[in-house]
Amino acid sequence: MSFSSKVKEELARHISPARHCQIAELAAIMNFCGQYGRDSEGNYTIGFDTENEEVVRKGFTLLKKTYNIKDSVSLSEQDMQEVWQKLGRLDQPVSRLIVKNACCKRAFLRGTFLSVGSMSDPAKSYHLEFACTDESKAKQLQEIMSDFDIDSRIILRKKYYVVYLKEGSGIVDLLNVCGAPVSLMDMENLRILKEMRNSVNRRVNCETANIAKTVNAAARQVDDIEYLKAHYDFKNLPHSLREMAEVRLENPDATLKELGEYFNPPIGKSGVNHRLRKLSELAERVRDER
């Protein structure tokens, strides 16, 4: 089962005890995948255009709780009128009165994710989106998320207006708002593992780069000293530089700190670096003269 399916499964089990929140969630499901219709006998019907059985069950559960409507019974005109008056037309955004409370906005977002939401596996990438068929519905969804300081964007993809999140923190906030604590904790654990792995990789890459830099610098220093031995009289070198050259040749793989410890008394990294730089400058000068 995908991570997105697990989130929907958790949200489908979440039933708000407040009727106004149940209506808000039902309004979201109806608005994004609901249908009004009539059967062969002319009776009114309500259905859901989705392949997700969790959404269908949740939709009919909310219809039963809010309007005492069962999926096996055709609706009377009175029942249909009551639903119409509250939920309104399905080709327009839901009434602001339905989502005026913060708790109802949470329920609305929950119903919207169940209906048209999806997200990638957070172990691979951070991406959550809602595929809306109408721009005004996409903008309403974006506004409701912004009420919880969740920053989303809208992009037109074929015939859909896609409201999406790309930041892990924003997705975590949305899961919290929708009421999916188990999925939230699973994602947080994955985020921690991912960040730890990335941190270790950065450290290894940094250390590898430092080692390569040290090895390359040491190789250049040895080459310079070997050149001086071949083309310059070591007796003319100051004692400190001659001693430094001998120590470096004897310890070609040693770090600056380790080289300094071979002296008596020991010298610091800056002192070692200064002497090696002097030797390299001298070698360069001799090359130019030759």
Buried (B, 14 or more C-beta within 10 A) or exposed (E): EEBBEBBBBBBBEBEBEEEBBBBBBBBBBBBBBBEBEEEEEEBBBBBBEBEBEBBBEBBBBBBEBBBEBEBEEBBEEEBBEBBEEBBBEBEEBBEEEBBEBEEBBBBBBBBBBBBBBBBBEBEEEBBBBBBBEBEEBBBBBBBBBEEBEBEBEBEEEEEBBBBBBBBBEBBBBBBBBBBBEEBBEBBBEBBEEBEEEEEEEEEEEEEEEEEEEBEEBBEEBBEBBEBBEEEBEEEEBEEBBBBBBEBBEEBEEBBBEEBBEBBEEEBEEEBBBEBBEBBBEBBEEBEEEE
